[in-house]
Amino acid sequence: MNYDYELSMEYRERFGLTKGELDYMKLAFDYYAQAMKKEIIAMEKDGKRSIFAPDFFQMMLDDLHNKCGMWTRPVQVFEEEDDE
């Protein structure tokens, strides 16, 4: 397998994430992080201890979202032609 191809611009143009896909992932990440934060806080109120801090999942998923952003398709800009 050619690993150089997987890191190439052509590969990202063909298989990269679109901006819309990235936005949906961010919504899902935020929903999950908020749900886990509420669950951890509820556990702590019941006297149970979590191995994760309440903000752990938000930080982890923000980092994952940033990494996914590196694999988005490059935005294609089409310049207008001058009528000269």
Residue frames as qw, qx, qy, qz and C-alpha x, y, z in Angstrom:
[[0.000, 0.890, 0.457, 0.000, 0.00, 0.00, 0.00],
 [0.414, 0.404, -0.008, 0.816, 1.29, 3.42, -0.91],
 [0.336, -0.662, -0.494, 0.452, 1.10, 5.53, 2.25],
 [0.194, -0.204, 0.136, 0.950, 2.29, 8.64, 0.45],
 [0.148, -0.358, -0.625, -0.678, -0.91, 8.58, -1.62],
 [0.380, -0.647, -0.658, 0.064, -3.07, 8.53, 1.54],
 [0.336, -0.613, -0.206, 0.685, -1.43, 11.77, 2.64],
 [0.269, 0.102, 0.428, 0.857, -1.72, 13.45, -0.75],
 [0.284, 0.266, 0.106, -0.915, -4.04, 16.28, -1.75],
 [0.468, 0.046, -0.655, -0.591, -5.66, 14.04, -4.39],
 [0.338, -0.219, -0.901, 0.161, -6.62, 11.52, -1.72],
 [0.018, 0.356, 0.527, -0.771, -8.20, 14.25, 0.44],
 [0.350, 0.210, -0.241, -0.880, -10.08, 15.63, -2.55],
 [0.507, -0.034, -0.759, -0.407, -11.54, 12.20, -3.27],
 [0.591, -0.321, -0.736, 0.075, -12.17, 10.82, 0.22],
 [0.152, 0.077, -0.443, 0.880, -11.99, 13.81, 2.58],
 [0.017, -0.598, -0.722, 0.348, -14.88, 14.99, 4.72],
 [0.091, 0.638, 0.346, 0.682, -17.12, 17.76, 3.51],
 [0.045, -0.276, 0.338, -0.899, -17.88, 20.81, 5.63],
 [0.689, -0.290, -0.154, -0.646, -21.42, 19.53, 6.18],
 [0.852, -0.113, -0.505, 0.077, -20.21, 16.15, 7.42],
 [0.420, 0.156, -0.499, 0.742, -17.79, 17.90, 9.76],
 [0.316, -0.327, 0.141, -0.879, -20.61, 20.10, 11.12],
 [0.831, -0.267, -0.292, -0.390, -22.79, 17.05, 11.84],
 [0.744, 0.000, -0.544, 0.388, -19.89, 15.36, 13.60],
 [0.125, 0.266, -0.387, 0.874, -19.38, 18.46, 15.75],
 [0.594, -0.339, -0.045, -0.728, -23.08, 18.44, 16.73],
 [0.896, -0.172, -0.401, -0.085, -22.87, 14.77, 17.68],
 [0.568, 0.150, -0.512, 0.627, -19.63, 15.30, 19.62],
 [0.127, -0.334, 0.275, -0.893, -21.12, 18.22, 21.56],
 [0.757, -0.310, -0.183, -0.545, -24.30, 16.27, 22.36],
 [0.865, -0.079, -0.468, 0.164, -22.32, 13.28, 23.61],
 [0.389, 0.234, -0.460, 0.763, -19.93, 15.42, 25.66],
 [0.362, -0.370, 0.153, -0.842, -22.82, 17.26, 27.35],
 [0.862, -0.248, -0.287, -0.335, -24.60, 13.96, 28.10],
 [0.774, 0.014, -0.495, 0.394, -21.45, 12.49, 29.64],
 [0.125, 0.337, -0.368, 0.857, -20.81, 15.63, 31.69],
 [0.607, -0.371, 0.006, -0.703, -24.33, 15.46, 33.14],
 [0.913, -0.145, -0.374, -0.077, -23.92, 11.76, 33.89],
 [0.594, 0.163, -0.498, 0.610, -20.58, 12.27, 35.66],
 [0.137, -0.364, 0.284, -0.876, -21.96, 15.16, 37.74],
 [0.779, -0.310, -0.140, -0.526, -24.99, 13.05, 38.70],
 [0.855, -0.030, -0.475, 0.204, -22.70, 10.17, 39.72],
 [0.349, 0.257, -0.461, 0.774, -20.62, 12.50, 41.88],
 [0.430, -0.386, 0.123, -0.806, -23.76, 13.81, 43.60],
 [0.904, -0.226, -0.235, -0.277, -24.69, 10.19, 44.43],
 [0.593, -0.675, 0.439, -0.026, -21.31, 9.76, 46.08],
 [0.918, 0.162, 0.259, 0.253, -19.74, 7.69, 43.29],
 [0.223, -0.719, 0.377, 0.539, -16.36, 8.58, 41.84],
 [0.783, 0.615, 0.090, -0.010, -15.60, 8.77, 38.17],
 [0.722, -0.218, 0.261, 0.603, -12.16, 8.25, 36.72],
 [0.343, 0.455, 0.356, 0.740, -12.96, 11.08, 34.27],
 [0.032, -0.320, -0.264, 0.909, -13.37, 14.76, 35.07],
 [0.428, 0.646, 0.530, -0.345, -16.68, 16.28, 33.91],
 [0.352, 0.825, -0.156, -0.413, -14.96, 18.21, 31.09],
 [0.467, -0.342, 0.742, 0.337, -12.77, 15.33, 29.90],
 [0.554, 0.402, 0.703, 0.192, -15.03, 14.22, 27.06],
 [0.289, 0.932, 0.158, -0.148, -15.51, 17.77, 25.75],
 [0.145, -0.792, 0.495, 0.326, -11.75, 18.30, 25.56],
 [0.508, -0.118, 0.808, 0.273, -11.18, 14.90, 23.93],
 [0.502, 0.595, 0.620, 0.100, -13.92, 15.42, 21.35],
 [0.157, 0.950, -0.053, -0.264, -12.78, 18.97, 20.58],
 [0.275, -0.581, 0.672, 0.367, -9.33, 17.57, 19.84],
 [0.512, 0.195, 0.811, 0.206, -10.86, 14.87, 17.64],
 [0.391, 0.834, 0.370, -0.118, -12.92, 17.49, 15.80],
 [0.002, -0.875, 0.337, 0.349, -9.79, 19.55, 15.13],
 [0.377, -0.299, 0.809, 0.337, -8.02, 16.49, 13.76],
 [0.505, 0.496, 0.703, 0.073, -11.00, 15.69, 11.54],
 [0.230, 0.913, 0.075, -0.328, -10.82, 19.24, 10.24],
 [0.196, -0.604, 0.623, 0.457, -7.43, 18.41, 8.78],
 [0.306, 0.054, 0.898, 0.310, -9.09, 15.80, 6.58],
 [0.441, 0.687, 0.390, -0.427, -11.75, 18.00, 5.08],
 [0.627, 0.477, 0.411, 0.459, -11.81, 18.47, 1.36],
 [0.271, -0.229, 0.046, 0.934, -10.09, 21.65, 0.29],
 [0.327, 0.733, 0.383, -0.457, -12.51, 24.40, -0.60],
 [0.503, 0.262, 0.525, 0.634, -12.62, 24.90, -4.33],
 [0.064, 0.720, 0.139, -0.677, -12.67, 28.51, -5.37],
 [0.522, 0.469, 0.544, 0.460, -13.74, 29.40, -8.88],
 [0.141, -0.471, -0.005, 0.871, -12.62, 32.86, -9.86],
 [0.497, 0.755, 0.371, -0.215, -14.80, 34.88, -12.18],
 [0.582, 0.157, 0.380, 0.701, -13.36, 35.64, -15.58],
 [0.026, 0.597, 0.047, -0.800, -13.08, 39.25, -16.61],
 [0.578, 0.633, 0.501, 0.117, -14.95, 40.23, -19.76],
 [0.143, -0.736, 0.230, 0.620, -12.22, 42.29, -21.39]]
